């Protein structure tokens, strides 16, 4: 402790520490080590100094540092197997200093001032020798990498171990894996053990499943079911080019007569009905339909497909032919009487045939041929008094007879 010297202001420390007086201790001064306060003075003591580092004892002595001082003690020499400590000579543990001192087949045992090597004992299978040479059980469950398969639990026994079947209790939605080592998810969707209704799709989840509505269905929160979506009502005029027909879970696009659904299943393409030859004569394709036409001399039947012949002879307002009209398929022909007339160049009127002129008559040489409309006549005549029959080449050319009467007086 610190104390004043009698009759002075000097502070001293009774344990031989060097002290000095410190005046006017302020708040900024930090308290050093081993400071004792006394009234307004302080005794500041320095830390212990190892005098043995600088002080030398006699040759047969050794220096021992003490707190605040040192002592010189007689020199001690330790025998082999010991080393000097402050308290004296202590045994050296040779086994601890070098563990393999005796080799792998011996155990090192420390003795005072020395050591000895003891042969190791041979342990049975399942046992090993500890540091003291004792045979102890080997815990195969912890020492082996995989003593049992994944579906079995390892149980250590004295000198051995056992593999026992694991008993797993899996939560709902899981089942024991085939090897019994773990719990595997139950696929309710694949097994069919789900409760999804019509129009719903089952999605498997770990330990459970979820029911979703299929495309074309919507969830009815009131009835807790999936109901069909009428796409044709929901998206009018946007799904199909012509007609939209709702189906369960979907919809279909259809086309009106004369059109066929395109490959995009939305638009409609015109059908060329004329390719199927629906008309008996001429066919003209139209957008979404077709029209049958007939050639000249035919008219279109009420069925719109068949062409029938027009009987021009019976339907004509005016007279088509001078003598006779003969109807033919698709037209008509004019005919003349079978004898005495020929058809004129216009094909409508008949021209008389002059049989006397063309020589198609059958009059004898004694008779004269006279042409008539549609025929001829062979006439015989007698000359009047004072006349006689004579022949003429000129008259024969025009009338096919050269006979005429010539006056006898000429």
C-alpha positions in Angstrom: 0.0 0.0 0.0 1.0 3.7 -0.3 1.9 5.8 2.8 3.5 9.1 3.7 7.0 9.1 5.1 7.0 10.6 8.5 7.6 14.4 8.4 7.5 14.6 4.5 5.0 14.8 1.7 6.7 11.9 -0.1 4.6 8.8 -0.7 6.1 5.4 -0.5 5.0 1.8 -1.3 5.7 -0.8 1.4 6.3 -3.7 -1.0 9.4 -2.3 -2.4 7.8 -0.8 -5.4 9.3 2.5 -6.6 6.8 5.3 -6.1 6.7 9.0 -6.6 4.4 11.8 -5.6 1.7 12.9 -8.1 0.1 16.3 -7.4 -3.1 17.9 -8.8 -4.8 14.8 -10.2 -7.3 16.1 -12.8 -10.1 14.6 -14.7 -7.9 14.3 -17.8 -5.3 12.1 -16.1 -5.7 8.4 -16.7 -5.0 6.1 -13.8 -1.9 3.9 -14.4 -1.3 0.4 -13.2 -1.1 -0.2 -9.4 -2.2 3.3 -8.5 -3.4 4.0 -4.9 -5.0 7.3 -4.0 -4.4 9.1 -0.7 -6.2 12.4 -0.1 -5.2 14.7 -2.9 -2.0 12.7 -3.7 -1.4 9.6 -5.7 1.2 6.9 -5.5 2.0 5.6 -9.0 3.6 2.2 -9.0 5.3 0.6 -12.1 4.8 -3.1 -13.2 7.0 -5.8 -12.0 10.4 -6.0 -13.6 12.2 -9.3 -14.2 15.5 -8.5 -12.6 16.8 -11.9 -13.6 17.2 -10.5 -17.1 19.8 -8.0 -16.0 20.9 -9.2 -12.5 23.4 -11.9 -12.2 23.6 -14.3 -9.3 26.8 -16.2 -8.2 28.0 -19.0 -10.5 26.6 -21.7 -8.3 23.3 -19.9 -7.9 20.3 -19.4 -10.2 18.1 -16.2 -10.3 14.4 -16.6 -9.4 12.2 -13.6 -10.2 9.7 -12.6 -7.6 7.0 -9.9 -7.5 8.8 -6.6 -7.2 12.2 -8.3 -6.7 14.3 -11.5 -7.2 16.1 -14.1 -5.2 19.3 -16.1 -5.8 18.8 -19.8 -5.0 21.3 -22.7 -5.2 21.7 -24.2 -8.7 19.7 -27.5 -9.2 20.8 -30.2 -11.7 17.9 -32.6 -12.8 18.7 -36.3 -13.7 17.9 -37.8 -17.1 14.1 -38.1 -17.7 13.4 -34.9 -15.8 13.4 -31.3 -16.6 13.8 -28.2 -14.4 10.7 -26.2 -13.4 10.5 -23.3 -11.0 9.4 -25.7 -8.3 12.1 -28.2 -9.0 12.7 -31.2 -11.3 9.6 -32.7 -13.0 9.3 -36.0 -15.0 9.4 -35.8 -18.7 6.5 -37.7 -20.4 8.3 -39.3 -23.3 5.2 -41.0 -24.6 3.4 -37.7 -25.0 6.3 -36.1 -26.7 6.5 -38.9 -29.4 3.5 -41.2 -29.7 5.1 -43.6 -32.2 8.2 -44.1 -30.0 7.5 -47.8 -29.5 6.2 -48.7 -33.0 2.8 -49.9 -34.2 2.9 -53.3 -32.4 3.7 -51.8 -28.9 2.2 -49.3 -26.5 4.3 -46.6 -24.9 3.9 -46.3 -21.1 5.5 -43.4 -19.2 7.5 -44.2 -16.1 9.2 -41.8 -13.6 12.3 -40.6 -15.4 11.8 -43.0 -18.4 9.2 -45.1 -20.4 8.6 -48.6 -21.4 7.1 -50.4 -24.5 4.4 -52.9 -23.8 3.3 -55.3 -26.6 -0.2 -54.7 -27.8 -2.9 -57.3 -27.2 -4.5 -59.0 -30.2 -8.3 -58.2 -30.1 -11.1 -60.3 -31.6 -13.0 -59.2 -34.7 -15.3 -56.2 -33.9 -12.8 -54.9 -31.3 -9.9 -52.5 -31.4 -7.2 -51.5 -28.9 -7.3 -48.2 -27.2 -4.3 -46.1 -26.0 -4.0 -48.2 -22.9 -3.9 -51.5 -24.8 -7.4 -52.5 -23.9 -9.7 -54.1 -26.4 -12.8 -52.0 -26.9 -15.9 -52.5 -29.1 -15.8 -51.0 -32.6 -19.0 -49.0 -33.4 -19.4 -50.2 -37.0 -22.5 -48.0 -37.4 -20.3 -44.8 -37.1 -17.0 -46.1 -38.4 -18.3 -47.8 -41.7 -19.4 -45.6 -44.6 -22.6 -47.6 -45.3 -22.9 -50.7 -43.0 -26.6 -51.2 -44.1 -28.7 -50.5 -47.1 -30.8 -47.4 -47.2 -33.9 -49.2 -46.1 -32.3 -50.7 -43.0 -31.1 -49.0 -39.8 -27.7 -49.9 -38.2 -27.7 -51.1 -34.6 -24.3 -51.6 -32.9 -23.7 -54.6 -30.8 -20.7 -55.8 -28.7 -18.2 -56.9 -31.3 -20.6 -56.6 -34.2 -23.7 -54.8 -35.5 -27.2 -55.6 -36.9 -29.3 -54.2 -39.8 -32.9 -53.8 -38.9 -35.7 -52.9 -41.3 -36.7 -49.3 -41.0 -40.4 -48.7 -40.2 -41.5 -45.5 -41.9 -44.8 -43.8 -41.1 -45.6 -41.6 -44.1 -47.9 -38.6 -44.0 -51.1 -38.5 -46.0 -50.4 -38.2 -49.8 -47.2 -40.2 -49.4 -46.3 -43.9 -49.4 -43.2 -45.9 -48.6 -40.7 -46.2 -51.4 -40.0 -49.6 -52.9 -36.7 -49.8 -51.0 -38.5 -48.7 -47.8 -35.9 -46.0 -47.2 -38.0 -43.0 -47.8 -41.6 -41.7 -48.4 -42.6 -41.1 -52.0 -45.4 -38.9 -53.3 -48.6 -40.6 -54.2 -49.7 -39.5 -57.8 -53.4 -39.4 -57.2 -54.0 -38.2 -60.8 -52.3 -41.3 -62.3 -53.8 -43.7 -59.8 -57.3 -42.3 -60.3 -57.8 -41.7 -56.6 -58.6 -38.0 -57.1 -62.0 -36.5 -56.8 -61.9 -34.2 -59.9 -65.2 -34.0 -61.7 -66.3 -33.7 -65.4 -64.5 -30.9 -67.2 -61.7 -30.8 -64.7 -58.0 -31.7 -65.0 -56.1 -33.3 -62.2 -52.6 -31.8 -61.4 -50.5 -33.8 -59.0 -48.8 -31.9 -56.2 -46.3 -33.1 -53.5 -48.6 -34.9 -51.0 -51.8 -33.8 -52.7 -53.4 -32.8 -56.0 -55.3 -29.9 -57.6 -58.4 -29.9 -59.8 -58.4 -27.3 -62.6 -61.0 -26.6 -65.2 -60.2 -27.8 -68.7 -60.0 -25.4 -71.6 -63.5 -24.3 -72.6 -64.8 -24.6 -69.0 -65.1 -22.1 -66.2 -65.4 -22.7 -62.4 -68.9 -22.2 -60.9 -68.1 -21.0 -57.4 -71.7 -21.6 -56.3 -72.0 -25.2 -57.3 -68.2 -25.9 -57.0 -68.1 -27.5 -60.5 -66.7 -26.6 -63.9 -69.3 -25.5 -66.5 -69.0 -25.2 -70.2 -68.2 -21.9 -71.7 -70.3 -20.8 -74.7 -67.5 -19.3 -76.8 -70.0 -18.3 -79.5 -71.9 -16.0 -77.0 -68.8 -14.8 -75.3 -67.0 -13.7 -78.5 -69.7 -13.1 -81.1 -68.5 -12.6 -84.6 -64.8 -13.0 -83.6 -64.3 -16.8 -83.7 -65.9 -17.8 -87.0 -66.3 -16.2 -90.4 -69.9 -17.4 -90.8 -71.5 -19.7 -88.3 -70.3 -20.6 -84.8 -71.7 -23.7 -83.0 -71.0 -24.2 -79.3 -69.8 -27.7 -78.2 -69.1 -29.1 -74.8 -65.8 -27.6 -73.8 -65.2 -26.0 -77.2 -66.9 -24.7 -80.4 -67.1 -25.4 -84.1 -67.1 -23.1 -87.1 -69.5 -24.1 -89.9 -70.3 -22.6 -93.3 -73.5 -22.0 -95.2 -74.5 -23.8 -98.4 -72.0 -23.2 -101.2 -69.0 -22.8 -98.9 -66.6 -25.2 -97.2 -64.5 -24.7 -94.0 -61.0 -23.6 -94.7 -57.9 -25.3 -93.3 -57.7 -22.7 -90.5 -61.1 -24.1 -89.2 -62.4 -20.5 -89.1 -62.8 -19.0 -92.6 -65.1 -20.3 -95.3 -64.1 -20.9 -99.0 -66.4 -20.9 -102.0 -67.3 -24.3 -103.4 -67.1 -24.6 -107.2 -70.2 -26.6 -107.7 -69.7 -26.8 -111.4 -66.8 -29.2 -110.8 -69.5 -31.7 -109.9 -71.4 -31.1 -113.2 -74.8 -30.5 -111.6 -76.2 -28.9 -114.8 -77.3 -30.9 -117.9 -75.7 -28.3 -120.2 -73.9 -25.1 -119.1 -72.9 -24.2 -115.5 -71.5 -20.9 -114.1 -70.0 -20.8 -110.6 -71.1 -18.0 -108.4 -70.0 -16.9 -104.9 -71.7 -19.4 -102.6 -73.8 -20.9 -105.4 -74.0 -21.7 -109.1 -76.3 -21.1 -112.1 -77.3 -23.5 -114.8 -77.8 -22.2 -118.4 -79.2 -23.8 -121.5 -78.0 -23.5 -125.1 -80.1 -22.0 -127.9 -83.2 -24.1 -128.6 -83.5 -25.2 -125.0 -85.1 -23.9 -121.8 -84.3 -24.5 -118.2 -86.6 -26.8 -116.3 -88.2 -25.9 -113.0 -85.5 -28.0 -111.2 -82.9 -25.4 -112.3 -80.7 -28.1 -113.5 -82.2 -29.8 -116.6 -82.4 -28.2 -120.1 -85.4 -29.3 -122.2 -86.0 -28.8 -125.9 -88.1 -25.8 -127.1 -90.8 -26.8 -129.6 -90.4 -23.7 -131.8 -93.1 -24.9 -134.2 -95.8 -24.9 -131.5 -94.6 -21.9 -129.6 -93.9 -19.5 -132.4 -96.2 -16.5 -132.7 -95.5 -15.9 -136.4 -95.3 -18.4 -139.2 -91.8 -19.9 -139.2 -92.2 -22.0 -142.3 -94.1 -21.5 -145.6 -95.3 -25.0 -145.7 -94.5 -27.2 -142.7 -92.5 -26.7 -139.4 -90.6 -29.7 -138.1 -89.3 -29.6 -134.5 -85.9 -31.1 -133.9 -83.8 -31.3 -130.6 -82.6 -27.8 -129.9 -84.1 -26.2 -133.1 -86.6 -26.7 -135.9 -86.6 -27.3 -139.6 -88.9 -26.1 -142.4 -90.2 -28.8 -144.8 -91.8 -28.6 -148.3 -94.3 -30.9 -149.9 -92.7 -34.1 -151.0 -93.2 -33.5 -154.7 -93.1 -30.5 -156.8 -91.3 -28.1 -154.5 -87.8 -27.6 -153.2 -86.6 -25.6 -150.2 -85.4 -22.1 -151.0 -82.1 -20.7 -149.8 -83.6 -18.9 -146.8 -84.7 -22.3 -145.4 -88.3 -21.1 -144.8 -90.1 -20.9 -148.1 -90.7 -23.5 -150.8 -89.9 -22.9 -154.5 -91.9 -24.7 -157.2 -90.1 -27.2 -159.3 -90.6 -26.8 -163.1 -90.7 -30.4 -164.1 -91.2 -29.5 -167.7 -88.1 -27.4 -167.7 -85.8 -29.7 -165.7 -87.1 -32.7 -167.7 -88.5 -34.6 -164.7 -91.9 -35.0 -166.3 -93.1 -38.2 -168.0 -95.0 -36.7 -171.0 -94.7 -38.6 -174.3 -93.5 -37.0 -177.4 -97.1 -36.6 -178.7 -98.0 -34.6 -175.6 -96.9 -31.2 -174.4 -95.8 -30.7 -170.8 -97.3 -27.7 -168.9 -95.8 -26.8 -165.5 -98.1 -26.2 -162.6 -97.5 -25.1 -158.9 -96.3 -28.3 -157.4 -96.6 -30.4 -160.5 -97.1 -30.5 -164.3 -99.5 -31.8 -166.9 -99.1 -33.6 -170.2 -101.6 -32.1 -172.7 -102.6 -33.3 -176.2 -103.9 -30.7 -178.7 -105.1 -30.5 -182.2 -104.3 -27.7 -184.5 -107.1 -25.6 -186.0 -108.2 -25.6 -189.6 -105.4 -24.5 -191.9 -102.8 -25.3 -189.1 -100.5 -28.2 -188.6 -98.3 -29.5 -185.8 -94.6 -28.8 -186.3 -91.6 -29.1 -183.9 -89.2 -26.4 -182.8 -85.8 -26.8 -181.0 -86.3 -23.5 -179.2 -89.6 -24.4 -177.8 -88.2 -27.8 -176.6 -85.6 -26.0 -174.6 -88.2 -24.0 -172.7 -91.1 -26.3 -172.5 -89.6 -29.7 -173.1 -91.8 -30.1 -176.2 -91.2 -28.9 -179.6 -94.7 -29.2 -180.9 -96.8 -26.2 -181.9 -99.3 -25.3 -184.6 -98.1 -23.6 -187.7 -100.4 -22.0 -190.2 -100.5 -23.6 -193.6 -100.7 -20.3 -195.3 -97.3 -19.2 -194.2 
